[in-house]
Amino acid sequence: MATKKVVKKSSKKVERVLRKGNKVLIRTVSYFLTGEIVHMDDKFLLLKDSAWVADTGRFNEALKTGVLNEVEPVYTEDTLAEVSLGAIVDSFTWDHPLPREVK
């Protein structure tokens, strides 16, 4: 006799990670970036306060604590990073201050 699995629906609203105003950690086909999304269309997104992340360290710990092993922020706050949506493998909400120091 088969048993029926009961799945409870969460009342919490689920929203996409890639939305204007969100701080994100993005994995592309060749590297990671952090930044705040300031614009997005059907092909690209623009990040402000962005940084190239060479080494996240333990990935789970990086997401949980915001600590990254090796990072190079974009030099000025006025510089935007343009990222092709086609190059993004996955993206994660970044609930920490964006890295602004070379490490």
C-alpha positions in Angstrom: 0.0 0.0 0.0 1.4 3.4 -1.0 1.6 6.2 1.4 0.8 9.8 0.4 3.5 12.3 1.2 2.1 15.6 2.7 3.9 18.7 1.7 3.2 21.9 3.6 3.2 25.1 1.6 5.2 28.0 3.0 3.4 31.3 3.5 6.7 33.1 2.9 6.8 34.9 -0.4 9.7 33.6 -2.6 11.4 36.2 -4.7 14.1 35.9 -7.4 17.7 36.6 -6.4 18.4 38.6 -9.6 16.4 41.7 -8.9 17.2 45.4 -8.9 18.4 46.5 -5.4 19.6 43.0 -4.3 23.2 42.4 -3.1 24.4 39.2 -4.8 27.2 36.7 -5.1 27.2 35.6 -8.7 29.1 32.6 -10.1 29.8 32.9 -13.9 31.3 30.3 -16.1 34.8 31.5 -15.1 34.7 33.5 -11.8 32.6 35.0 -9.0 31.4 38.6 -8.5 29.7 40.4 -5.7 27.7 43.6 -6.1 24.4 45.4 -5.9 22.1 45.1 -8.9 21.3 48.6 -10.2 19.8 47.6 -13.6 18.8 44.5 -15.4 17.4 43.8 -18.9 16.9 40.6 -20.9 20.6 40.2 -21.7 22.7 42.0 -19.0 22.7 43.2 -15.5 24.7 46.1 -14.0 26.4 45.9 -10.6 27.6 48.7 -8.4 30.1 48.3 -5.6 31.2 45.2 -7.4 34.2 42.9 -6.7 35.9 40.0 -8.4 36.2 37.1 -6.0 39.1 34.8 -6.7 38.6 32.5 -3.8 35.4 32.1 -1.7 36.9 29.7 0.8 34.4 27.2 2.1 31.4 28.2 0.0 28.8 27.6 2.8 30.8 29.7 5.3 31.2 32.5 2.7 27.4 32.7 2.3 26.8 32.4 6.0 29.4 34.8 7.3 30.3 37.1 4.4 34.0 36.2 4.7 35.9 35.6 1.4 39.5 34.3 1.1 40.6 36.4 -1.8 38.7 39.4 -3.3 39.5 42.5 -5.4 36.9 45.2 -5.3 36.4 47.5 -8.3 38.5 50.6 -7.6 35.8 53.3 -7.6 32.2 53.4 -6.5 31.3 55.0 -9.9 32.4 52.0 -11.9 29.7 49.5 -12.9 30.2 45.9 -13.8 28.2 44.6 -16.7 27.5 40.9 -16.6 25.9 38.8 -19.4 23.0 36.8 -18.1 24.1 34.0 -20.4 27.4 33.7 -18.5 25.8 33.3 -15.1 25.8 29.8 -13.7 24.0 30.6 -10.4 23.4 33.5 -8.0 22.9 33.9 -4.3 21.6 36.6 -2.1 24.5 38.3 -0.3 23.2 39.4 3.2 26.5 41.0 4.2 28.3 44.3 3.5 29.8 44.2 0.0 33.6 43.7 0.1 35.5 47.0 -0.4 39.0 46.0 0.7 41.6 44.0 -1.3 42.2 40.7 0.4 
